């Protein structure tokens, strides 16, 4: 084994878009060129980056598969201009009658190998087995015959469970996203066959706290046990779907982090690289209990390719990368970054002119308003700190975003307080104060006229006057729901037409403002604040939103937030008594929001049904409820599911 085996390697994060073959290609080529300019000899991209991860049923279409091959041909041709750069990209490939999710390796104008995914993800929001089949032939590969129509300068390429070895002896293996999360990872087999560098192209979406598990526990933990270099590349943005991919592409060696792309940045592309000493891998593995196991392992086929991945002797004086510390964000901090980044990606892709928000003066709509302002903070800061750089993420409607986030917020956020005779002065003032603090375009209106008009139509039909004095609960519910629904109808009217008044082009996206607790117990009006074009807080519980608002208030001191944080949640749909609100959410639900947070997490991801939920809650709530009272709480929570 030669001395001074140093390698310069790079990972990238790209904001791809489902079926945007032209744009996806541009970002792949841009990051490949940037990696090459940094001196890197490996460029790893995320899973299915050629077509986009979120193609859904478009994966069934031959168009998706054939256009992916056309893009790959351009990448192969471009690789001739980037000598010795191993480009690893992802696309769907059909072998015989079966479609596989694949990583494709390209170097010096040639496809080196195709690696099909062996473990598909079907949990949480994923359903990969609907589109793909896993590769089940362990340590086997076939010669895949390339279609002459695409014009490749080779007829076949190895396809299967293989790793590759460069002409200077560097071994590179592959994992695809879910394979990192399985009980027996591919990395174990690859390590026992002396693979130096493992490349994982992923499509992993953001969940509160998931990044800690993904990087700190899995990637770092795996290399702490097995040694070696682990490259992890993930998407950024929303890919045309409701989930948000949070990047965090990383370079890890022997249990230590050497480079990582910031988790919630907004740029369309980003590349980081590290120069690492492969000899340190050999030393590290000699200290582990790996050699005996390796000696018993079957021989895994590998593919030799003509390309040099090690640094030349002239580059040996260049400094090696040093480990960096990992950062674990709190849930509050993640909420300050993930929803705002997702909102910006969605707004840019939609080509709409901004957001419309029915701002009620309550905690839910306040959280959404704050997230939009934090989006402005994030975008303006990124543009301001990168004056010498060009990225599509710094532009909105053809112009570079301003340096001042308050100015930008006035351009993209339009809010309206839609009061009725049942609304309080406290919520109206809270909404006005917050809107002024974050600098949204805000107005206050009264919607009683519209409510009365609809009730008048009902009276014309049946001769019946609906009133809150009616003892029939159906009437009481109808009177409340019509107020909530008319706000949704007005929201879309304002979103579509209000920019005519401001003499600005385009229309607005309507932001919904219902939290996950309300959805779990059905405490929503159909087609009210739970309806919109997108909902930044739809998967967040009230307890976390309260904590988030407190965190933001401590950081920014925006007026109106303190009053909103301390207010009792209320829908304000029943008549006031002496000008005061008598209706509260928690009284009507029968559960507090803190209790709903506990129950919600036990249900999912805890996997508790009604009886298991009861057993879990007994010791948790034994200090305040009797077993019968706990059972009644469970029935209150579960009853809507039985209706």
Secondary structure, 3 states (H helix, E strand, C coil): CCCCCEEEEEEEEECCCCCCHHHHHHHHHHHHHHHHHCCCCEEECCCCCCCCCCCHHHHHCHHHHHHHHHHHHHHHHHHCCCCCCEEEEEEEEEECCEEEEEEEEEECCEEEEEEECCCCCCCCCCCHHHCCCCCCCCCCEEEEECCHHHCCCCCEEEEECCEEECCCCCEEEEEEHHHHCCCCCHHHHHHHCCCCEEEEECCCECCCCHHHHHHHHHHHHHHHHHCCEEEEECCEECCCCCCCEECCCEEEECCEEEEECCCCCCCCEEEEEEEEECHHHHHHHHCCCCHHHHHHCCCCCEEECCCCCECCHHHCCCCCCCCCCCCCCCHHHHHCCHHHHHHHHHHHHHCCCCEEEECCCCHHHHHHHHHHHHHHHHHHHHHHHCCCCCCHHHEECCEECCCCHHHHHHHHEEEEEEECCCCCHHHHHHHHHHHHHHCCEEEEEECHHHHHHHHHHHHHHHCCCCCCCCCCHHHHHHHHHHHHHHHHHHHHHHHHHHHHHCCCCCCCEEECCCCHHHHHHCCCCCCCCCCCCECCCCCCCHHHHHHHHHHHHHHHCCCCHHHHHHCCCCCCCCCCECCECCCCHHHHHCCCHHHHHHHHHHHCCCCCCHHHHHHHHHHHCCCCCCHHHHHHHHHHHHHHHHC
